[in-house]
Amino acid sequence: FNGVNPDSPGLRVLSSDPPVFAVDDFLSPAECDFLIHAASDALQTAPVVGRGGGEVSQARTSSTCFLAREDLPEYVAKVSALTGKPPGHCELPQVGRYLQSQHYQQHYDAFDLGTDDGRRVASKGGQRTVTVLVYLNDVENGGETAFPELKLAVKPKRGKAVVFFPATVDGYLDQRVLHAATPAVDVKYVSQVWIRQGAHDGVPSKRLGPEFRAAAPAVWEVPQQPMMGNRR
């Protein structure tokens, strides 16, 4: 089932139905800075999934970079422990940057399996059932993550993760978790890890060199605890 580790430090329930959780200090300041620096020289205009993989759209005006799971094993392990999903079901960790006025209009993270595009993208790894969104820097103005159906807006704070479930474990899109990245005023950095129903591979934008791995935080706590959440 879809859920989160109930003993995660800093865990808060933002919405019970549909479940939306926040986890304060999910990543440390050093881990956040590491991800920003790792992706900074490989950021490109962010695509919107569709037509077989991704297309540029004015609905999404940020820049992004996909990093390899193999280069960030501690990060992927933390996401896996938080959600109870296998590391191999995680898509490539993404780092995104929003400059002033950049945004991502209202959208669903899950694929529309009623379309050819949606079925094609989901054919390798299945539907997206979990979103883990982490803010990598503090943002004073703008850039909230808004859920219009829930009348919920989450303010970015460095290290905070937001977890929600764009589809059920059976793959049915949950329209209630429609969301948007509101226009940035201050520069905003985020990281997303989407989790599929099955194993998923991808092609990273960048592989990290040995200097990054050597500088990676030495200890990432990955607790193993029971789960709570959405059994739908």
Z-matrix of the N, CA and C atoms (Angstrom, degrees):
N
C 1 1.464
C 2 1.512 1 108.88
N 3 1.328 2 115.97 1 165.85
C 4 1.459 3 121.65 2 175.92
C 5 1.524 4 109.43 3 -83.77
N 6 1.317 5 116.79 4 131.82
C 7 1.450 6 119.24 5 179.85
C 8 1.503 7 111.92 6 -170.87
N 9 1.324 8 115.62 7 -174.55
C 10 1.456 9 122.11 8 177.44
C 11 1.520 10 108.69 9 -135.45
N 12 1.306 11 115.21 10 162.64
C 13 1.456 12 122.50 11 176.36
C 14 1.528 13 108.84 12 -70.62
N 15 1.341 14 118.91 13 114.97
C 16 1.469 15 119.44 14 -174.85
C 17 1.519 16 113.60 15 -69.96
N 18 1.321 17 117.26 16 -15.89
C 19 1.459 18 120.67 17 -179.07
C 20 1.520 19 112.92 18 -98.31
N 21 1.325 20 116.75 19 11.57
C 22 1.460 21 119.41 20 178.04
C 23 1.524 22 109.79 21 -63.76
N 24 1.335 23 118.67 22 125.23
C 25 1.469 24 119.98 23 177.35
C 26 1.528 25 110.43 24 -58.20
N 27 1.322 26 115.69 25 134.93
C 28 1.455 27 119.94 26 178.20
C 29 1.507 28 115.08 27 83.99
N 30 1.340 29 118.12 28 5.52
C 31 1.467 30 121.22 29 -178.05
C 32 1.522 31 111.00 30 -69.98
N 33 1.342 32 115.68 31 131.97
C 34 1.459 33 121.99 32 175.45
C 35 1.519 34 109.00 33 -135.70
N 36 1.324 35 116.51 34 146.95
C 37 1.456 36 122.09 35 176.01
C 38 1.525 37 108.11 36 -93.54
N 39 1.332 38 116.51 37 118.47
C 40 1.464 39 121.32 38 177.33
C 41 1.518 40 111.59 39 -92.61
N 42 1.327 41 116.08 40 -30.04
C 43 1.462 42 122.21 41 176.84
C 44 1.518 43 106.81 42 -150.85
N 45 1.340 44 116.21 43 136.12
C 46 1.464 45 119.33 44 -179.35
C 47 1.518 46 112.49 45 -91.88
N 48 1.320 47 117.92 46 -29.17
C 49 1.463 48 120.84 47 -178.66
C 50 1.529 49 109.02 48 -150.36
N 51 1.341 50 115.23 49 100.86
C 52 1.457 51 129.76 50 3.13
C 53 1.527 52 111.23 51 -75.15
N 54 1.324 53 117.79 52 155.10
C 55 1.460 54 119.60 53 -178.20
C 56 1.527 55 112.08 54 -68.18
N 57 1.310 56 115.95 55 130.09
C 58 1.464 57 123.14 56 169.73
C 59 1.525 58 106.00 57 -136.07
N 60 1.319 59 116.29 58 126.89
C 61 1.457 60 121.46 59 -176.90
C 62 1.521 61 110.29 60 -119.42
N 63 1.321 62 115.88 61 151.74
C 64 1.461 63 122.44 62 167.69
C 65 1.516 64 107.90 63 -119.47
N 66 1.322 65 115.60 64 143.94
C 67 1.465 66 121.74 65 176.59
C 68 1.524 67 107.08 66 -128.10
N 69 1.324 68 116.10 67 103.74
C 70 1.462 69 119.99 68 179.42
C 71 1.529 70 110.14 69 -69.01
N 72 1.325 71 116.00 70 141.19
C 73 1.470 72 122.12 71 177.44
C 74 1.524 73 112.61 72 57.50
N 75 1.322 74 116.47 73 34.89
C 76 1.467 75 119.86 74 175.40
C 77 1.524 76 110.29 75 -60.59
N 78 1.327 77 116.84 76 -40.46
C 79 1.458 78 122.15 77 171.74
C 80 1.519 79 109.13 78 -113.22
N 81 1.314 80 115.91 79 146.02
C 82 1.460 81 121.10 80 177.36
C 83 1.524 82 109.74 81 -76.90
N 84 1.336 83 118.41 82 162.29
C 85 1.463 84 119.88 83 175.09
C 86 1.523 85 112.79 84 -54.70
N 87 1.329 86 117.48 85 -39.52
C 88 1.468 87 120.12 86 179.99
C 89 1.521 88 111.57 87 -65.64
N 90 1.333 89 116.72 88 -38.36
C 91 1.464 90 120.41 89 178.79
C 92 1.524 91 110.74 90 -67.50
N 93 1.338 92 116.33 91 -40.42
C 94 1.466 93 120.05 92 177.20
C 95 1.525 94 110.73 93 -61.36
N 96 1.325 95 116.61 94 -47.57
C 97 1.465 96 120.34 95 179.97
C 98 1.521 97 111.21 96 -62.56
N 99 1.321 98 117.04 97 -37.10
C 100 1.458 99 121.07 98 178.86
C 101 1.526 100 110.50 99 -60.07
N 102 1.342 101 117.12 100 -45.72
C 103 1.464 102 120.32 101 -179.63
C 104 1.523 103 111.52 102 -65.01
N 105 1.325 104 117.18 103 -41.29
C 106 1.468 105 120.13 104 178.63
C 107 1.520 106 110.35 105 -60.98
N 108 1.312 107 116.93 106 -48.24
C 109 1.465 108 120.33 107 -177.78
C 110 1.525 109 111.49 108 -67.67
N 111 1.328 110 116.98 109 -35.20
C 112 1.460 111 120.08 110 -179.86
C 113 1.521 112 111.88 111 -63.64
N 114 1.339 113 116.85 112 -34.79
C 115 1.466 114 120.57 113 -174.61
C 116 1.517 115 114.04 114 -97.14
N 117 1.320 116 118.60 115 -11.63
C 118 1.467 117 121.33 116 -165.27
C 119 1.520 118 114.03 117 -60.21
N 120 1.330 119 118.75 118 -32.99
C 121 1.464 120 119.81 119 -176.85
C 122 1.523 121 112.71 120 -93.38
N 123 1.340 122 117.19 121 7.75
C 124 1.464 123 120.08 122 -178.56
C 125 1.525 124 112.44 123 -127.99
N 126 1.337 125 117.49 124 13.72
C 127 1.461 126 120.51 125 -179.26
C 128 1.523 127 110.61 126 -71.16
N 129 1.328 128 115.54 127 133.53
C 130 1.457 129 122.49 128 178.65
C 131 1.516 130 108.98 129 -134.53
N 132 1.336 131 116.31 130 163.96
C 133 1.460 132 120.47 131 179.12
C 134 1.517 133 110.10 132 -53.45
N 135 1.322 134 116.23 133 128.46
C 136 1.456 135 120.95 134 -173.47
C 137 1.523 136 111.03 135 -73.12
N 138 1.344 137 117.59 136 134.41
C 139 1.455 138 120.76 137 176.12
C 140 1.522 139 111.45 138 -87.46
N 141 1.320 140 115.68 139 163.57
C 142 1.454 141 123.26 140 168.62
C 143 1.517 142 106.33 141 -108.37
N 144 1.331 143 117.37 142 130.82
C 145 1.463 144 119.90 143 -176.81
C 146 1.519 145 109.98 144 -62.31
N 147 1.321 146 115.53 145 132.32
C 148 1.456 147 121.39 146 179.17
C 149 1.505 148 110.07 147 163.94
N 150 1.302 149 116.66 148 164.73
C 151 1.462 150 122.49 149 179.95
C 152 1.533 151 111.70 150 47.37
N 153 1.342 152 114.55 151 46.25
C 154 1.445 153 119.28 152 170.86
C 155 1.501 154 115.89 153 88.17
N 156 1.315 155 120.47 154 6.32
C 157 1.452 156 117.53 155 175.76
C 158 1.500 157 114.89 156 164.83
N 159 1.326 158 119.55 157 -40.33
C 160 1.456 159 118.93 158 -179.94
C 161 1.506 160 111.19 159 166.32
N 162 1.313 161 116.10 160 136.79
C 163 1.455 162 120.87 161 178.72
C 164 1.524 163 108.88 162 -136.84
N 165 1.325 164 116.37 163 147.49
C 166 1.457 165 121.47 164 177.29
C 167 1.520 166 108.98 165 -75.55
N 168 1.326 167 116.82 166 136.67
C 169 1.456 168 121.61 167 -177.72
C 170 1.515 169 108.95 168 -146.01
N 171 1.341 170 116.80 169 145.00
C 172 1.459 171 120.71 170 175.91
C 173 1.521 172 111.88 171 -69.58
N 174 1.333 173 116.95 172 -8.11
C 175 1.457 174 119.44 173 173.39
C 176 1.520 175 111.43 174 -68.30
N 177 1.350 176 115.43 175 -21.89
C 178 1.470 177 120.80 176 -178.31
C 179 1.520 178 108.13 177 -134.85
N 180 1.329 179 117.27 178 113.46
C 181 1.463 180 119.79 179 -170.60
C 182 1.526 181 113.20 180 -116.08
N 183 1.323 182 117.61 181 11.30
C 184 1.460 183 120.97 182 179.69
C 185 1.526 184 110.65 183 -82.54
N 186 1.338 185 115.36 184 178.96
C 187 1.464 186 122.22 185 173.53
C 188 1.519 187 108.58 186 -113.85
N 189 1.341 188 116.38 187 152.17
C 190 1.455 189 118.89 188 -174.07
C 191 1.512 190 111.43 189 -149.02
N 192 1.323 191 115.23 190 162.90
C 193 1.463 192 122.91 191 177.29
C 194 1.523 193 107.62 192 -146.89
N 195 1.330 194 116.56 193 135.91
C 196 1.459 195 121.78 194 175.27
C 197 1.526 196 109.08 195 -102.20
N 198 1.325 197 115.97 196 126.62
C 199 1.454 198 122.08 197 179.69
C 200 1.532 199 109.78 198 -105.93
N 201 1.311 200 116.76 199 160.23
C 202 1.462 201 121.51 200 -176.06
C 203 1.526 202 111.01 201 -81.48
N 204 1.334 203 116.12 202 138.72
C 205 1.462 204 119.75 203 175.00
C 206 1.525 205 111.36 204 -57.62
N 207 1.332 206 115.70 205 -38.39
C 208 1.467 207 120.15 206 -177.36
C 209 1.525 208 112.32 207 -63.04
N 210 1.330 209 116.90 208 -26.05
C 211 1.463 210 120.84 209 179.97
C 212 1.523 211 112.67 210 -86.07
N 213 1.330 212 116.73 211 -12.90
C 214 1.469 213 121.49 212 -177.22
C 215 1.528 214 110.49 213 -130.79
N 216 1.338 215 118.02 214 53.27
C 217 1.469 216 119.25 215 -174.56
C 218 1.521 217 113.24 216 -62.77
N 219 1.337 218 117.53 217 -33.64
C 220 1.458 219 119.85 218 -179.26
C 221 1.530 220 110.84 219 -68.06
N 222 1.319 221 116.36 220 -41.49
C 223 1.465 222 121.04 221 179.47
C 224 1.522 223 110.16 222 -63.48
N 225 1.324 224 116.74 223 -48.15
C 226 1.462 225 120.34 224 -179.48
C 227 1.527 226 110.40 225 -63.01
N 228 1.337 227 117.11 226 -37.50
C 229 1.461 228 120.25 227 178.27
C 230 1.527 229 111.20 228 -64.39
N 231 1.329 230 117.72 229 -37.93
C 232 1.461 231 120.53 230 177.91
C 233 1.524 232 110.98 231 -65.21
N 234 1.336 233 116.57 232 -42.01
C 235 1.463 234 120.53 233 177.57
C 236 1.524 235 110.11 234 -63.34
N 237 1.323 236 116.78 235 -42.29
C 238 1.457 237 121.33 236 179.69
C 239 1.523 238 111.19 237 -62.99
N 240 1.330 239 117.17 238 -43.55
C 241 1.459 240 120.59 239 179.50
C 242 1.523 241 111.95 240 -66.63
N 243 1.320 242 117.21 241 -35.78
C 244 1.463 243 121.22 242 179.26
C 245 1.519 244 111.65 243 -66.95
N 246 1.325 245 117.11 244 -39.05
C 247 1.465 246 121.84 245 -171.88
C 248 1.522 247 114.13 246 -103.94
N 249 1.329 248 117.72 247 -14.12
C 250 1.454 249 120.44 248 -177.09
C 251 1.508 250 114.66 249 74.97
N 252 1.323 251 117.51 250 14.43
C 253 1.462 252 121.92 251 -179.24
C 254 1.531 253 110.04 252 -100.94
N 255 1.344 254 117.56 253 148.59
C 256 1.467 255 119.83 254 -179.96
C 257 1.524 256 111.49 255 -63.85
N 258 1.332 257 117.95 256 143.18
C 259 1.467 258 120.12 257 178.34
C 260 1.520 259 113.30 258 -55.10
N 261 1.329 260 116.98 259 -35.34
C 262 1.460 261 120.17 260 -178.88
C 263 1.509 262 114.60 261 -69.19
N 264 1.337 263 117.55 262 -12.06
C 265 1.466 264 121.06 263 176.45
C 266 1.524 265 111.59 264 -86.93
N 267 1.335 266 116.76 265 -10.12
C 268 1.466 267 120.48 266 179.60
C 269 1.524 268 110.30 267 -75.53
N 270 1.325 269 116.22 268 136.35
C 271 1.456 270 119.48 269 168.25
C 272 1.527 271 108.65 270 -69.78
N 273 1.330 272 115.77 271 171.17
C 274 1.455 273 119.55 272 178.50
C 275 1.530 274 109.97 273 -60.31
N 276 1.327 275 118.40 274 134.02
C 277 1.466 276 119.82 275 176.42
C 278 1.530 277 110.42 276 -58.94
N 279 1.315 278 114.82 277 131.99
C 280 1.460 279 121.43 278 -177.89
C 281 1.526 280 109.32 279 -110.38
N 282 1.314 281 116.78 280 139.61
C 283 1.462 282 122.57 281 171.27
C 284 1.522 283 107.74 282 -118.12
N 285 1.329 284 116.53 283 129.52
C 286 1.454 285 120.98 284 -178.07
C 287 1.516 286 111.93 285 -125.15
N 288 1.323 287 115.55 286 151.90
C 289 1.467 288 121.95 287 177.90
C 290 1.521 289 109.36 288 -128.22
N 291 1.328 290 115.73 289 131.03
C 292 1.459 291 122.67 290 175.59
C 293 1.523 292 108.42 291 -114.05
N 294 1.330 293 116.81 292 117.00
C 295 1.456 294 121.80 293 172.38
C 296 1.528 295 109.15 294 -87.34
N 297 1.323 296 116.82 295 175.55
C 298 1.463 297 120.64 296 -176.73
C 299 1.521 298 111.04 297 -52.47
N 300 1.322 299 116.22 298 130.95
C 301 1.470 300 128.17 299 178.30
C 302 1.524 301 113.47 300 76.51
N 303 1.320 302 119.02 301 -6.40
C 304 1.467 303 119.10 302 177.82
C 305 1.522 304 110.15 303 -74.78
N 306 1.328 305 115.90 304 152.46
C 307 1.460 306 120.96 305 -169.32
C 308 1.525 307 109.56 306 -158.09
N 309 1.333 308 114.82 307 175.28
C 310 1.464 309 122.54 308 168.33
C 311 1.515 310 105.44 309 -137.89
N 312 1.328 311 116.28 310 112.31
C 313 1.457 312 121.18 311 -175.23
C 314 1.532 313 111.01 312 -63.82
N 315 1.333 314 115.56 313 170.31
C 316 1.459 315 120.99 314 -177.84
C 317 1.528 316 110.52 315 -52.61
N 318 1.335 317 115.24 316 133.14
C 319 1.461 318 120.13 317 -175.70
C 320 1.526 319 109.28 318 -160.10
N 321 1.328 320 114.10 319 167.25
C 322 1.461 321 121.98 320 171.89
C 323 1.524 322 108.42 321 -108.46
N 324 1.321 323 117.25 322 141.69
C 325 1.458 324 119.88 323 174.64
C 326 1.524 325 111.82 324 -78.69
N 327 1.332 326 117.03 325 -28.46
C 328 1.462 327 120.59 326 179.98
C 329 1.526 328 110.10 327 -75.98
N 330 1.320 329 115.18 328 159.19
C 331 1.458 330 121.92 329 -179.95
C 332 1.528 331 110.05 330 -88.25
N 333 1.319 332 115.65 331 146.84
C 334 1.459 333 121.29 332 175.37
C 335 1.523 334 107.89 333 -84.19
N 336 1.319 335 116.49 334 100.52
C 337 1.459 336 120.73 335 -175.94
C 338 1.520 337 112.54 336 -74.77
N 339 1.331 338 116.76 337 -1.20
C 340 1.456 339 120.38 338 173.87
C 341 1.513 340 113.17 339 -85.37
N 342 1.340 341 117.02 340 -0.13
C 343 1.465 342 121.54 341 179.62
C 344 1.522 343 110.29 342 -117.25
N 345 1.332 344 115.62 343 157.53
C 346 1.463 345 119.76 344 176.46
C 347 1.522 346 110.81 345 -61.65
N 348 1.348 347 116.73 346 -42.05
C 349 1.460 348 120.31 347 179.65
C 350 1.524 349 111.11 348 -59.07
N 351 1.323 350 115.81 349 -47.53
C 352 1.456 351 119.77 350 -177.80
C 353 1.510 352 112.49 351 -62.89
N 354 1.314 353 116.51 352 -43.55
C 355 1.469 354 119.82 353 179.41
C 356 1.521 355 111.18 354 -65.70
N 357 1.339 356 116.76 355 -37.14
C 358 1.460 357 119.76 356 -179.32
C 359 1.531 358 111.02 357 -66.78
N 360 1.324 359 117.16 358 -45.08
C 361 1.461 360 119.86 359 -179.12
C 362 1.528 361 110.56 360 -67.00
N 363 1.338 362 116.76 361 -35.92
C 364 1.465 363 120.71 362 -178.99
C 365 1.524 364 113.11 363 -79.33
N 366 1.325 365 117.47 364 -8.71
C 367 1.468 366 119.81 365 -176.64
C 368 1.522 367 112.42 366 -66.55
N 369 1.328 368 117.40 367 -19.90
C 370 1.465 369 121.77 368 178.76
C 371 1.524 370 109.14 369 -114.38
N 372 1.306 371 115.71 370 90.71
C 373 1.460 372 120.49 371 178.49
C 374 1.508 373 115.17 372 106.19
N 375 1.335 374 117.59 373 -12.05
C 376 1.451 375 119.62 374 177.63
C 377 1.519 376 113.57 375 84.67
N 378 1.311 377 114.11 376 -167.49
C 379 1.461 378 123.19 377 -176.14
C 380 1.533 379 111.04 378 -73.55
N 381 1.332 380 115.75 379 152.86
C 382 1.464 381 121.00 380 168.00
C 383 1.525 382 108.49 381 -78.08
N 384 1.328 383 116.45 382 120.73
C 385 1.458 384 119.74 383 -179.07
C 386 1.524 385 113.41 384 -112.37
N 387 1.331 386 117.82 385 -16.42
C 388 1.466 387 121.48 386 -178.70
C 389 1.522 388 109.30 387 -137.74
N 390 1.324 389 115.66 388 138.18
C 391 1.466 390 122.30 389 170.38
C 392 1.520 391 108.96 390 -117.84
N 393 1.329 392 116.41 391 127.81
C 394 1.464 393 122.41 392 170.55
C 395 1.526 394 106.67 393 -116.34
N 396 1.322 395 115.73 394 111.75
C 397 1.461 396 123.47 395 -178.57
C 398 1.522 397 108.07 396 -111.36
N 399 1.333 398 117.36 397 125.16
C 400 1.464 399 121.52 398 -177.87
C 401 1.526 400 109.17 399 -121.48
N 402 1.324 401 116.28 400 129.26
C 403 1.467 402 121.13 401 174.88
C 404 1.527 403 108.68 402 -83.72
N 405 1.329 404 116.28 403 130.89
C 406 1.461 405 121.12 404 -174.03
C 407 1.524 406 113.86 405 -100.88
N 408 1.335 407 117.31 406 -8.14
C 409 1.466 408 119.82 407 176.07
C 410 1.520 409 109.20 408 -147.65
N 411 1.322 410 115.72 409 160.89
C 412 1.462 411 120.78 410 175.39
C 413 1.523 412 109.17 411 -77.14
N 414 1.318 413 116.05 412 139.18
C 415 1.462 414 122.33 413 -178.31
C 416 1.524 415 107.72 414 -129.75
N 417 1.307 416 116.45 415 118.76
C 418 1.461 417 120.28 416 -178.38
C 419 1.526 418 112.13 417 -79.64
N 420 1.336 419 116.53 418 -37.98
C 421 1.463 420 120.12 419 -172.77
C 422 1.522 421 110.62 420 -132.40
N 423 1.350 422 115.25 421 133.26
C 424 1.456 423 121.04 422 174.70
C 425 1.519 424 112.77 423 74.21
N 426 1.343 425 114.11 424 180.00
C 427 1.447 426 120.96 425 172.75
C 428 1.515 427 116.26 426 76.95
N 429 1.325 428 118.76 427 17.12
C 430 1.461 429 119.58 428 178.39
C 431 1.530 430 110.96 429 -66.20
N 432 1.323 431 115.21 430 155.22
C 433 1.459 432 121.54 431 170.42
C 434 1.520 433 106.76 432 -95.57
N 435 1.322 434 116.63 433 113.59
C 436 1.462 435 121.74 434 -172.59
C 437 1.522 436 110.69 435 -107.13
N 438 1.326 437 115.46 436 133.58
C 439 1.464 438 123.39 437 174.18
C 440 1.526 439 106.82 438 -113.43
N 441 1.333 440 118.57 439 93.39
C 442 1.466 441 119.81 440 -171.57
C 443 1.521 442 113.94 441 -63.09
N 444 1.336 443 117.98 442 -35.61
C 445 1.459 444 119.87 443 -179.21
C 446 1.527 445 111.70 444 -68.70
N 447 1.326 446 116.62 445 -23.72
C 448 1.465 447 121.43 446 -177.74
C 449 1.521 448 112.47 447 -101.18
N 450 1.350 449 116.00 448 -2.85
C 451 1.468 450 120.87 449 -175.37
C 452 1.533 451 110.37 450 52.26
N 453 1.325 452 114.26 451 46.38
C 454 1.457 453 122.23 452 -175.59
C 455 1.521 454 109.33 453 -126.70
N 456 1.320 455 117.08 454 134.11
C 457 1.462 456 122.49 455 174.14
C 458 1.523 457 107.95 456 -133.89
N 459 1.325 458 116.24 457 127.23
C 460 1.461 459 122.32 458 -176.47
C 461 1.522 460 108.80 459 -105.49
N 462 1.325 461 116.22 460 125.00
C 463 1.465 462 121.55 461 179.99
C 464 1.524 463 109.49 462 -84.13
N 465 1.335 464 117.72 463 133.17
C 466 1.467 465 119.94 464 178.18
C 467 1.528 466 112.15 465 -62.71
N 468 1.320 467 115.20 466 138.52
C 469 1.464 468 122.96 467 173.85
C 470 1.522 469 107.55 468 -146.65
N 471 1.298 470 116.59 469 132.55
C 472 1.461 471 120.32 470 -174.08
C 473 1.530 472 111.77 471 -55.04
N 474 1.334 473 114.74 472 128.12
C 475 1.450 474 121.33 473 177.57
C 476 1.508 475 115.31 474 89.22
N 477 1.342 476 118.06 475 -13.04
C 478 1.464 477 120.55 476 -177.87
C 479 1.519 478 110.96 477 -77.28
N 480 1.331 479 116.03 478 133.69
C 481 1.461 480 121.75 479 174.74
C 482 1.524 481 109.42 480 -105.12
N 483 1.322 482 115.69 481 144.13
C 484 1.455 483 123.18 482 170.94
C 485 1.524 484 106.81 483 -117.60
N 486 1.326 485 116.16 484 128.73
C 487 1.463 486 121.41 485 -177.43
C 488 1.520 487 108.71 486 -121.35
N 489 1.327 488 115.91 487 129.12
C 490 1.460 489 120.53 488 174.94
C 491 1.520 490 108.81 489 -148.68
N 492 1.331 491 115.52 490 175.01
C 493 1.456 492 121.02 491 -167.65
C 494 1.528 493 109.80 492 -126.01
N 495 1.345 494 116.78 493 96.20
C 496 1.462 495 120.48 494 -175.33
C 497 1.516 496 114.06 495 -67.09
N 498 1.334 497 116.88 496 -18.69
C 499 1.460 498 121.07 497 177.40
C 500 1.520 499 108.43 498 -148.64
N 501 1.316 500 116.11 499 160.46
C 502 1.457 501 120.92 500 175.20
C 503 1.522 502 109.36 501 -73.88
N 504 1.333 503 116.30 502 168.90
C 505 1.465 504 119.50 503 178.14
C 506 1.522 505 111.26 504 -62.05
N 507 1.338 506 117.46 505 -22.34
C 508 1.463 507 121.57 506 177.27
C 509 1.522 508 112.66 507 -84.80
N 510 1.324 509 117.44 508 -4.05
C 511 1.454 510 120.85 509 174.03
C 512 1.510 511 116.09 510 98.02
N 513 1.329 512 117.53 511 7.31
C 514 1.459 513 119.63 512 -178.74
C 515 1.527 514 110.11 513 -84.96
N 516 1.323 515 116.48 514 124.42
C 517 1.460 516 122.59 515 -179.47
C 518 1.522 517 110.52 516 -61.04
N 519 1.322 518 116.74 517 134.78
C 520 1.462 519 122.34 518 176.69
C 521 1.526 520 108.10 519 -101.55
N 522 1.326 521 116.30 520 104.29
C 523 1.456 522 120.69 521 -175.16
C 524 1.523 523 112.76 522 -68.58
N 525 1.311 524 117.49 523 -14.42
C 526 1.465 525 120.22 524 -178.67
C 527 1.526 526 112.38 525 -70.92
N 528 1.336 527 117.49 526 -19.00
C 529 1.468 528 119.27 527 -178.63
C 530 1.525 529 111.48 528 -100.03
N 531 1.320 530 116.05 529 27.03
C 532 1.462 531 120.39 530 165.02
C 533 1.525 532 108.01 531 -51.61
N 534 1.339 533 117.19 532 135.50
C 535 1.462 534 118.99 533 -176.55
C 536 1.518 535 110.46 534 -152.33
N 537 1.322 536 115.37 535 169.41
C 538 1.463 537 121.60 536 -177.95
C 539 1.519 538 109.32 537 -149.70
N 540 1.328 539 115.51 538 151.22
C 541 1.465 540 121.75 539 167.07
C 542 1.520 541 106.30 540 -94.95
N 543 1.321 542 116.95 541 109.42
C 544 1.460 543 120.24 542 -176.63
C 545 1.527 544 109.74 543 -69.74
N 546 1.342 545 117.56 544 157.11
C 547 1.467 546 120.01 545 -174.05
C 548 1.526 547 112.84 546 -53.92
N 549 1.320 548 114.42 547 134.96
C 550 1.461 549 120.32 548 179.28
C 551 1.526 550 110.18 549 -75.39
N 552 1.303 551 115.98 550 143.12
C 553 1.461 552 122.90 551 167.36
C 554 1.530 553 107.77 552 -105.46
N 555 1.316 554 115.46 553 -56.36
C 556 1.465 555 120.90 554 171.03
C 557 1.531 556 108.79 555 -89.22
N 558 1.314 557 117.07 556 156.25
C 559 1.465 558 121.02 557 177.28
C 560 1.526 559 109.39 558 -61.53
N 561 1.326 560 115.86 559 135.74
C 562 1.466 561 121.49 560 -178.89
C 563 1.523 562 109.53 561 -127.01
N 564 1.334 563 115.76 562 133.77
C 565 1.463 564 122.43 563 172.66
C 566 1.524 565 108.80 564 -115.34
N 567 1.320 566 115.58 565 135.93
C 568 1.463 567 120.99 566 179.33
C 569 1.521 568 109.06 567 -136.00
N 570 1.316 569 114.96 568 163.19
C 571 1.460 570 120.79 569 169.47
C 572 1.515 571 108.08 570 -132.68
N 573 1.333 572 116.14 571 136.04
C 574 1.457 573 121.50 572 175.90
C 575 1.516 574 109.84 573 -119.28
N 576 1.316 575 114.72 574 141.16
C 577 1.464 576 121.06 575 165.88
C 578 1.521 577 106.53 576 -128.33
N 579 1.321 578 116.12 577 114.18
C 580 1.457 579 121.10 578 173.89
C 581 1.518 580 108.63 579 -92.90
N 582 1.313 581 116.13 580 145.32
C 583 1.458 582 121.04 581 -176.56
C 584 1.523 583 108.94 582 -120.05
N 585 1.328 584 115.85 583 132.10
C 586 1.461 585 123.32 584 -176.74
C 587 1.536 586 111.35 585 -95.74
N 588 1.337 587 114.18 586 170.41
C 589 1.462 588 120.22 587 174.56
C 590 1.519 589 111.91 588 -67.44
N 591 1.323 590 117.11 589 -31.12
C 592 1.456 591 122.01 590 -177.34
C 593 1.512 592 111.26 591 -134.16
N 594 1.321 593 115.14 592 -173.22
C 595 1.463 594 120.65 593 -179.20
C 596 1.520 595 110.26 594 -64.71
N 597 1.328 596 115.36 595 141.60
C 598 1.468 597 120.35 596 -176.05
C 599 1.516 598 109.70 597 -141.51
N 600 1.326 599 115.80 598 137.72
C 601 1.459 600 122.01 599 175.00
C 602 1.521 601 108.91 600 -120.23
N 603 1.312 602 116.09 601 158.54
C 604 1.456 603 121.16 602 177.79
C 605 1.508 604 109.98 603 -153.62
N 606 1.322 605 115.69 604 174.41
C 607 1.459 606 121.91 605 -179.74
C 608 1.526 607 107.79 606 -106.79
N 609 1.333 608 118.44 607 114.31
C 610 1.465 609 119.95 608 -178.17
C 611 1.518 610 112.21 609 -70.26
N 612 1.331 611 115.40 610 152.49
C 613 1.461 612 120.78 611 173.98
C 614 1.519 613 110.91 612 -70.58
N 615 1.332 614 116.05 613 -26.37
C 616 1.461 615 120.80 614 -173.06
C 617 1.518 616 109.00 615 -155.30
N 618 1.322 617 116.94 616 142.11
C 619 1.456 618 123.00 617 168.32
C 620 1.518 619 108.48 618 -104.20
N 621 1.318 620 115.97 619 140.54
C 622 1.455 621 120.63 620 -177.50
C 623 1.522 622 110.58 621 -83.70
N 624 1.326 623 115.80 622 136.32
C 625 1.451 624 121.30 623 178.11
C 626 1.519 625 111.74 624 -78.54
N 627 1.322 626 116.85 625 171.93
C 628 1.466 627 120.55 626 -177.42
C 629 1.519 628 113.56 627 -60.90
N 630 1.339 629 116.99 628 -26.41
C 631 1.460 630 118.31 629 179.91
C 632 1.525 631 111.44 630 -66.35
N 633 1.355 632 116.49 631 -33.56
C 634 1.464 633 119.48 632 177.39
C 635 1.520 634 110.55 633 -71.60
N 636 1.331 635 116.59 634 -44.59
C 637 1.454 636 118.83 635 -179.54
C 638 1.528 637 110.69 636 -62.70
N 639 1.332 638 116.80 637 -37.99
C 640 1.463 639 120.03 638 179.58
C 641 1.525 640 111.15 639 -65.95
N 642 1.344 641 116.02 640 -30.12
C 643 1.465 642 120.33 641 -178.11
C 644 1.524 643 112.94 642 -90.21
N 645 1.349 644 117.33 643 -3.34
C 646 1.465 645 120.90 644 -178.48
C 647 1.524 646 110.41 645 -61.47
N 648 1.327 647 116.85 646 146.97
C 649 1.468 648 118.98 647 177.58
C 650 1.526 649 110.88 648 -52.57
N 651 1.318 650 116.12 649 137.32
C 652 1.465 651 120.79 650 -172.72
C 653 1.526 652 112.52 651 -71.40
N 654 1.323 653 117.23 652 -32.56
C 655 1.463 654 120.04 653 -175.28
C 656 1.526 655 109.45 654 -131.04
N 657 1.328 656 116.06 655 123.87
C 658 1.465 657 122.30 656 172.67
C 659 1.525 658 106.33 657 -118.80
N 660 1.318 659 117.14 658 116.22
C 661 1.458 660 119.82 659 -179.67
C 662 1.522 661 109.46 660 -76.18
N 663 1.328 662 115.36 661 126.67
C 664 1.463 663 121.11 662 -178.80
C 665 1.522 664 107.97 663 -127.06
N 666 1.331 665 118.45 664 83.00
C 667 1.464 666 120.42 665 -178.12
C 668 1.517 667 111.54 666 -69.81
N 669 1.311 668 116.13 667 148.28
C 670 1.461 669 122.37 668 176.54
C 671 1.527 670 107.87 669 -112.75
N 672 1.339 671 116.64 670 109.74
C 673 1.454 672 120.64 671 -174.37
C 674 1.521 673 109.58 672 -138.73
N 675 1.355 674 117.92 673 168.01
C 676 1.463 675 121.05 674 176.17
C 677 1.521 676 111.60 675 -61.74
N 678 1.313 677 115.15 676 170.19
C 679 1.450 678 121.76 677 -173.88
C 680 1.517 679 110.93 678 -114.31
N 681 1.335 680 115.19 679 157.80
C 682 1.458 681 121.96 680 170.29
C 683 1.514 682 107.06 681 -141.58
N 684 1.328 683 117.67 682 155.61
C 685 1.458 684 117.68 683 175.61
C 686 1.499 685 113.61 684 150.27
N 687 1.322 686 115.39 685 -140.72
C 688 1.450 687 123.89 686 -168.67
C 689 1.516 688 109.52 687 -99.37
N 690 1.316 689 117.99 688 112.07
C 691 1.460 690 122.02 689 179.99
C 692 1.523 691 112.46 690 -91.06
N 693 1.314 692 118.06 691 9.35
C 694 1.455 693 120.65 692 -177.85
C 695 1.516 694 110.64 693 -68.05
